[in-house]
Amino acid sequence: MVNNCSVHGVVISNYEELNILQELELELNLDVWQRGLPGVRDAVVMVTPENRREFFSELESHSIQYYVQLEDVVQALENHEADVINYKIRRRNGAMPFNDYPRYAEVDAYMERIAREHSNIVTIVTAGNSFEGRPIKYLRISTTNFRDTSKPIYFMDAALHAREWVTTPVTLYSIHRLVEDLSSEERDLLEDVDWIILPIANPDGYEYSHTNERLWRRTRSYRPELNATCYGVDANRNFDVNFNTVGVSPDPCANTYPGPHAFSEPETQIIRDILLEHSGRIQIYMNIHSYGNYVLYGYGNASLPDNALELHYVGAAMGAAIDAKKLPQALYYSVGNSNMVLYQSSGSAQDYGQLFVPFSYTLELPGYAYWFQVPPDYIDQINTETWAGIVETARLSKLFYRASL
């Protein structure tokens, strides 16, 4: 798939050019790695031999500047694979799943061990199976077994987009900090908040991105009656809110194909059911993605929830807490409505969560200059800085929840 592909930066000067890029994405089936922010961040687009000539021609016809960022995607992926292998060799017998790029089985084993060794506060839940039959599991962490309704729930998930490997370690590190390495200064996070943590929301795609195609984004469902050659849908366009309206492609082979109907995927059904089961108590839903340094909230069609001011306040507090610990070369987090800051979308987990949860976010982790192929040496940094943001939002969730009781 990535043979003879290249990656290009596209200078986005205004929102008209941003809209042109999104139109080209759908028309040419482009893989847009970063949409860009007018006057702030350039877009990043992977170009194939099939769409290269037309893409460049369209950009030039609108006087939109572009430049090469990566000549050879295959070589970059090979370098990334070598980095991961060397990292594992260096840290052999010393790496935990939360400071590594773990496979599905490693994540499963870690969760099972945590639940077994800390059964007084941790329960493992098998919520259902993926399309290919992999159990999708999450942890419930609570000192009161979720019985104390005066405590808010913090729900986070990761790897809904398969290729975004760096998201899963953040969830595992959060488990580690809450259960295995709880500091006295953070004891309130365990005692006053209940947690639902789902480290791999799309296990089929996640495994496929490890074994077959590193840049695979979608689920792995197969519907030959719709298309005999293309698999999966964009799970983050498969939720039942403004479904199949903006920012999606009708092409079953496209990265932004939303699926034949809302909740066609067992993976999105599981997230839906968690949100519905705990509606009223979940105060924060954090749908973790990579990359771009964003804290985003609904709605993807540019309309705003009634509590947009509070959403922005909590999101800005998260971004500031992370930025206080960021690396010098990292971008500062941008905070805002996902349509206005990033791009239009429909059927997203963030938007669906907002129907039931006061504070529903898409968190886009740093990519530095490595896009989806973040070298594993950065994992510890991303974990610790993101945890600072999670701590901040968890404490704010307590305040807002108590005020609502």
Secondary structure as a PSIPRED ss2 file (coil, helix, strand):
# PSIPRED VFORMAT (PSIPRED V4.0)

   1 M C   1.000  0.000  0.000
   2 V C   1.000  0.000  0.000
   3 N C   1.000  0.000  0.000
   4 N C   1.000  0.000  0.000
   5 C C   1.000  0.000  0.000
   6 S E   0.000  0.000  1.000
   7 V E   0.000  0.000  1.000
   8 H E   0.000  0.000  1.000
   9 G E   0.000  0.000  1.000
  10 V E   0.000  0.000  1.000
  11 V C   1.000  0.000  0.000
  12 I C   1.000  0.000  0.000
  13 S C   1.000  0.000  0.000
  14 N C   1.000  0.000  0.000
  15 Y H   0.000  1.000  0.000
  16 E H   0.000  1.000  0.000
  17 E H   0.000  1.000  0.000
  18 L H   0.000  1.000  0.000
  19 N H   0.000  1.000  0.000
  20 I H   0.000  1.000  0.000
  21 L H   0.000  1.000  0.000
  22 Q H   0.000  1.000  0.000
  23 E H   0.000  1.000  0.000
  24 L H   0.000  1.000  0.000
  25 E H   0.000  1.000  0.000
  26 L H   0.000  1.000  0.000
  27 E H   0.000  1.000  0.000
  28 L H   0.000  1.000  0.000
  29 N C   1.000  0.000  0.000
  30 L C   1.000  0.000  0.000
  31 D E   0.000  0.000  1.000
  32 V E   0.000  0.000  1.000
  33 W E   0.000  0.000  1.000
  34 Q E   0.000  0.000  1.000
  35 R C   1.000  0.000  0.000
  36 G C   1.000  0.000  0.000
  37 L E   0.000  0.000  1.000
  38 P C   1.000  0.000  0.000
  39 G C   1.000  0.000  0.000
  40 V C   1.000  0.000  0.000
  41 R E   0.000  0.000  1.000
  42 D C   1.000  0.000  0.000
  43 A E   0.000  0.000  1.000
  44 V E   0.000  0.000  1.000
  45 V E   0.000  0.000  1.000
  46 M E   0.000  0.000  1.000
  47 V E   0.000  0.000  1.000
  48 T C   1.000  0.000  0.000
  49 P C   1.000  0.000  0.000
  50 E C   1.000  0.000  0.000
  51 N C   1.000  0.000  0.000
  52 R H   0.000  1.000  0.000
  53 R H   0.000  1.000  0.000
  54 E H   0.000  1.000  0.000
  55 F H   0.000  1.000  0.000
  56 F H   0.000  1.000  0.000
  57 S H   0.000  1.000  0.000
  58 E H   0.000  1.000  0.000
  59 L H   0.000  1.000  0.000
  60 E H   0.000  1.000  0.000
  61 S H   0.000  1.000  0.000
  62 H C   1.000  0.000  0.000
  63 S C   1.000  0.000  0.000
  64 I C   1.000  0.000  0.000
  65 Q C   1.000  0.000  0.000
  66 Y E   0.000  0.000  1.000
  67 Y E   0.000  0.000  1.000
  68 V E   0.000  0.000  1.000
  69 Q E   0.000  0.000  1.000
  70 L E   0.000  0.000  1.000
  71 E C   1.000  0.000  0.000
  72 D C   1.000  0.000  0.000
  73 V H   0.000  1.000  0.000
  74 V H   0.000  1.000  0.000
  75 Q H   0.000  1.000  0.000
  76 A H   0.000  1.000  0.000
  77 L H   0.000  1.000  0.000
  78 E H   0.000  1.000  0.000
  79 N H   0.000  1.000  0.000
  80 H H   0.000  1.000  0.000
  81 E H   0.000  1.000  0.000
  82 A H   0.000  1.000  0.000
  83 D H   0.000  1.000  0.000
  84 V H   0.000  1.000  0.000
  85 I H   0.000  1.000  0.000
  86 N H   0.000  1.000  0.000
  87 Y H   0.000  1.000  0.000
  88 K H   0.000  1.000  0.000
  89 I H   0.000  1.000  0.000
  90 R H   0.000  1.000  0.000
  91 R C   1.000  0.000  0.000
  92 R C   1.000  0.000  0.000
  93 N C   1.000  0.000  0.000
  94 G C   1.000  0.000  0.000
  95 A C   1.000  0.000  0.000
  96 M C   1.000  0.000  0.000
  97 P H   0.000  1.000  0.000
  98 F H   0.000  1.000  0.000
  99 N H   0.000  1.000  0.000
 100 D C   1.000  0.000  0.000
 101 Y C   1.000  0.000  0.000
 102 P C   1.000  0.000  0.000
 103 R C   1.000  0.000  0.000
 104 Y H   0.000  1.000  0.000
 105 A H   0.000  1.000  0.000
 106 E H   0.000  1.000  0.000
 107 V H   0.000  1.000  0.000
 108 D H   0.000  1.000  0.000
 109 A H   0.000  1.000  0.000
 110 Y H   0.000  1.000  0.000
 111 M H   0.000  1.000  0.000
 112 E H   0.000  1.000  0.000
 113 R H   0.000  1.000  0.000
 114 I H   0.000  1.000  0.000
 115 A H   0.000  1.000  0.000
 116 R H   0.000  1.000  0.000
 117 E H   0.000  1.000  0.000
 118 H C   1.000  0.000  0.000
 119 S C   1.000  0.000  0.000
 120 N C   1.000  0.000  0.000
 121 I C   1.000  0.000  0.000
 122 V E   0.000  0.000  1.000
 123 T E   0.000  0.000  1.000
 124 I E   0.000  0.000  1.000
 125 V E   0.000  0.000  1.000
 126 T E   0.000  0.000  1.000
 127 A E   0.000  0.000  1.000
 128 G E   0.000  0.000  1.000
 129 N E   0.000  0.000  1.000
 130 S C   1.000  0.000  0.000
 131 F C   1.000  0.000  0.000
 132 E C   1.000  0.000  0.000
 133 G C   1.000  0.000  0.000
 134 R C   1.000  0.000  0.000
 135 P E   0.000  0.000  1.000
 136 I E   0.000  0.000  1.000
 137 K E   0.000  0.000  1.000
 138 Y E   0.000  0.000  1.000
 139 L E   0.000  0.000  1.000
 140 R E   0.000  0.000  1.000
 141 I E   0.000  0.000  1.000
 142 S C   1.000  0.000  0.000
 143 T C   1.000  0.000  0.000
 144 T C   1.000  0.000  0.000
 145 N C   1.000  0.000  0.000
 146 F C   1.000  0.000  0.000
 147 R C   1.000  0.000  0.000
 148 D C   1.000  0.000  0.000
 149 T C   1.000  0.000  0.000
 150 S C   1.000  0.000  0.000
 151 K C   1.000  0.000  0.000
 152 P C   1.000  0.000  0.000
 153 I E   0.000  0.000  1.000
 154 Y E   0.000  0.000  1.000
 155 F E   0.000  0.000  1.000
 156 M E   0.000  0.000  1.000
 157 D E   0.000  0.000  1.000
 158 A E   0.000  0.000  1.000
 159 A C   1.000  0.000  0.000
 160 L C   1.000  0.000  0.000
 161 H C   1.000  0.000  0.000
 162 A C   1.000  0.000  0.000
 163 R C   1.000  0.000  0.000
 164 E C   1.000  0.000  0.000
 165 W C   1.000  0.000  0.000
 166 V C   1.000  0.000  0.000
 167 T H   0.000  1.000  0.000
 168 T H   0.000  1.000  0.000
 169 P H   0.000  1.000  0.000
 170 V H   0.000  1.000  0.000
 171 T H   0.000  1.000  0.000
 172 L H   0.000  1.000  0.000
 173 Y H   0.000  1.000  0.000
 174 S H   0.000  1.000  0.000
 175 I H   0.000  1.000  0.000
 176 H H   0.000  1.000  0.000
 177 R H   0.000  1.000  0.000
 178 L H   0.000  1.000  0.000
 179 V H   0.000  1.000  0.000
 180 E H   0.000  1.000  0.000
 181 D C   1.000  0.000  0.000
 182 L C   1.000  0.000  0.000
 183 S C   1.000  0.000  0.000
 184 S H   0.000  1.000  0.000
 185 E H   0.000  1.000  0.000
 186 E H   0.000  1.000  0.000
 187 R H   0.000  1.000  0.000
 188 D H   0.000  1.000  0.000
 189 L H   0.000  1.000  0.000
 190 L H   0.000  1.000  0.000
 191 E H   0.000  1.000  0.000
 192 D C   1.000  0.000  0.000
 193 V C   1.000  0.000  0.000
 194 D E   0.000  0.000  1.000
 195 W E   0.000  0.000  1.000
 196 I E   0.000  0.000  1.000
 197 I E   0.000  0.000  1.000
 198 L E   0.000  0.000  1.000
 199 P C   1.000  0.000  0.000
 200 I C   1.000  0.000  0.000
 201 A C   1.000  0.000  0.000
 202 N C   1.000  0.000  0.000
 203 P H   0.000  1.000  0.000
 204 D H   0.000  1.000  0.000
 205 G H   0.000  1.000  0.000
 206 Y H   0.000  1.000  0.000
 207 E H   0.000  1.000  0.000
 208 Y H   0.000  1.000  0.000
 209 S H   0.000  1.000  0.000
 210 H H   0.000  1.000  0.000
 211 T H   0.000  1.000  0.000
 212 N C   1.000  0.000  0.000
 213 E C   1.000  0.000  0.000
 214 R C   1.000  0.000  0.000
 215 L C   1.000  0.000  0.000
 216 W C   1.000  0.000  0.000
 217 R C   1.000  0.000  0.000
 218 R C   1.000  0.000  0.000
 219 T C   1.000  0.000  0.000
 220 R C   1.000  0.000  0.000
 221 S C   1.000  0.000  0.000
 222 Y C   1.000  0.000  0.000
 223 R C   1.000  0.000  0.000
 224 P C   1.000  0.000  0.000
 225 E C   1.000  0.000  0.000
 226 L C   1.000  0.000  0.000
 227 N C   1.000  0.000  0.000
 228 A C   1.000  0.000  0.000
 229 T C   1.000  0.000  0.000
 230 C C   1.000  0.000  0.000
 231 Y C   1.000  0.000  0.000
 232 G C   1.000  0.000  0.000
 233 V C   1.000  0.000  0.000
 234 D C   1.000  0.000  0.000
 235 A H   0.000  1.000  0.000
 236 N H   0.000  1.000  0.000
 237 R H   0.000  1.000  0.000
 238 N C   1.000  0.000  0.000
 239 F C   1.000  0.000  0.000
 240 D C   1.000  0.000  0.000
 241 V C   1.000  0.000  0.000
 242 N C   1.000  0.000  0.000
 243 F C   1.000  0.000  0.000
 244 N C   1.000  0.000  0.000
 245 T C   1.000  0.000  0.000
 246 V C   1.000  0.000  0.000
 247 G C   1.000  0.000  0.000
 248 V C   1.000  0.000  0.000
 249 S C   1.000  0.000  0.000
 250 P C   1.000  0.000  0.000
 251 D C   1.000  0.000  0.000
 252 P C   1.000  0.000  0.000
 253 C C   1.000  0.000  0.000
 254 A C   1.000  0.000  0.000
 255 N C   1.000  0.000  0.000
 256 T C   1.000  0.000  0.000
 257 Y C   1.000  0.000  0.000
 258 P C   1.000  0.000  0.000
 259 G C   1.000  0.000  0.000
 260 P C   1.000  0.000  0.000
 261 H C   1.000  0.000  0.000
 262 A C   1.000  0.000  0.000
 263 F C   1.000  0.000  0.000
 264 S C   1.000  0.000  0.000
 265 E C   1.000  0.000  0.000
 266 P H   0.000  1.000  0.000
 267 E H   0.000  1.000  0.000
 268 T H   0.000  1.000  0.000
 269 Q H   0.000  1.000  0.000
 270 I H   0.000  1.000  0.000
 271 I H   0.000  1.000  0.000
 272 R H   0.000  1.000  0.000
 273 D H   0.000  1.000  0.000
 274 I H   0.000  1.000  0.000
 275 L H   0.000  1.000  0.000
 276 L H   0.000  1.000  0.000
 277 E H   0.000  1.000  0.000
 278 H C   1.000  0.000  0.000
 279 S C   1.000  0.000  0.000
 280 G C   1.000  0.000  0.000
 281 R C   1.000  0.000  0.000
 282 I E   0.000  0.000  1.000
 283 Q E   0.000  0.000  1.000
 284 I E   0.000  0.000  1.000
 285 Y E   0.000  0.000  1.000
 286 M E   0.000  0.000  1.000
 287 N E   0.000  0.000  1.000
 288 I E   0.000  0.000  1.000
 289 H E   0.000  0.000  1.000
 290 S E   0.000  0.000  1.000
 291 Y C   1.000  0.000  0.000
 292 G C   1.000  0.000  0.000
 293 N C   1.000  0.000  0.000
 294 Y E   0.000  0.000  1.000
 295 V E   0.000  0.000  1.000
 296 L E   0.000  0.000  1.000
 297 Y E   0.000  0.000  1.000
 298 G C   1.000  0.000  0.000
 299 Y C   1.000  0.000  0.000
 300 G C   1.000  0.000  0.000
 301 N C   1.000  0.000  0.000
 302 A C   1.000  0.000  0.000
 303 S C   1.000  0.000  0.000
 304 L C   1.000  0.000  0.000
 305 P C   1.000  0.000  0.000
 306 D C   1.000  0.000  0.000
 307 N C   1.000  0.000  0.000
 308 A H   0.000  1.000  0.000
 309 L H   0.000  1.000  0.000
 310 E H   0.000  1.000  0.000
 311 L H   0.000  1.000  0.000
 312 H H   0.000  1.000  0.000
 313 Y H   0.000  1.000  0.000
 314 V H   0.000  1.000  0.000
 315 G H   0.000  1.000  0.000
 316 A H   0.000  1.000  0.000
 317 A H   0.000  1.000  0.000
 318 M H   0.000  1.000  0.000
 319 G H   0.000  1.000  0.000
 320 A H   0.000  1.000  0.000
 321 A H   0.000  1.000  0.000
 322 I H   0.000  1.000  0.000
 323 D H   0.000  1.000  0.000
 324 A C   1.000  0.000  0.000
 325 K C   1.000  0.000  0.000
 326 K C   1.000  0.000  0.000
 327 L C   1.000  0.000  0.000
 328 P C   1.000  0.000  0.000
 329 Q C   1.000  0.000  0.000
 330 A C   1.000  0.000  0.000
 331 L C   1.000  0.000  0.000
 332 Y C   1.000  0.000  0.000
 333 Y C   1.000  0.000  0.000
 334 S E   0.000  0.000  1.000
 335 V E   0.000  0.000  1.000
 336 G E   0.000  0.000  1.000
 337 N E   0.000  0.000  1.000
 338 S H   0.000  1.000  0.000
 339 N H   0.000  1.000  0.000
 340 M H   0.000  1.000  0.000
 341 V H   0.000  1.000  0.000
 342 L C   1.000  0.000  0.000
 343 Y C   1.000  0.000  0.000
 344 Q C   1.000  0.000  0.000
 345 S C   1.000  0.000  0.000
 346 S C   1.000  0.000  0.000
 347 G C   1.000  0.000  0.000
 348 S C   1.000  0.000  0.000
 349 A H   0.000  1.000  0.000
 350 Q H   0.000  1.000  0.000
 351 D H   0.000  1.000  0.000
 352 Y H   0.000  1.000  0.000
 353 G H   0.000  1.000  0.000
 354 Q H   0.000  1.000  0.000
 355 L C   1.000  0.000  0.000
 356 F C   1.000  0.000  0.000
 357 V C   1.000  0.000  0.000
 358 P C   1.000  0.000  0.000
 359 F E   0.000  0.000  1.000
 360 S E   0.000  0.000  1.000
 361 Y E   0.000  0.000  1.000
 362 T E   0.000  0.000  1.000
 363 L E   0.000  0.000  1.000
 364 E E   0.000  0.000  1.000
 365 L E   0.000  0.000  1.000
 366 P C   1.000  0.000  0.000
 367 G C   1.000  0.000  0.000
 368 Y C   1.000  0.000  0.000
 369 A C   1.000  0.000  0.000
 370 Y C   1.000  0.000  0.000
 371 W C   1.000  0.000  0.000
 372 F C   1.000  0.000  0.000
 373 Q C   1.000  0.000  0.000
 374 V C   1.000  0.000  0.000
 375 P C   1.000  0.000  0.000
 376 P H   0.000  1.000  0.000
 377 D H   0.000  1.000  0.000
 378 Y H   0.000  1.000  0.000
 379 I H   0.000  1.000  0.000
 380 D H   0.000  1.000  0.000
 381 Q H   0.000  1.000  0.000
 382 I H   0.000  1.000  0.000
 383 N H   0.000  1.000  0.000
 384 T H   0.000  1.000  0.000
 385 E H   0.000  1.000  0.000
 386 T H   0.000  1.000  0.000
 387 W H   0.000  1.000  0.000
 388 A H   0.000  1.000  0.000
 389 G H   0.000  1.000  0.000
 390 I H   0.000  1.000  0.000
 391 V H   0.000  1.000  0.000
 392 E H   0.000  1.000  0.000
 393 T H   0.000  1.000  0.000
 394 A H   0.000  1.000  0.000
 395 R H   0.000  1.000  0.000
 396 L H   0.000  1.000  0.000
 397 S H   0.000  1.000  0.000
 398 K H   0.000  1.000  0.000
 399 L H   0.000  1.000  0.000
 400 F H   0.000  1.000  0.000
 401 Y H   0.000  1.000  0.000
 402 R H   0.000  1.000  0.000
 403 A H   0.000  1.000  0.000
 404 S H   0.000  1.000  0.000
 405 L C   1.000  0.000  0.000
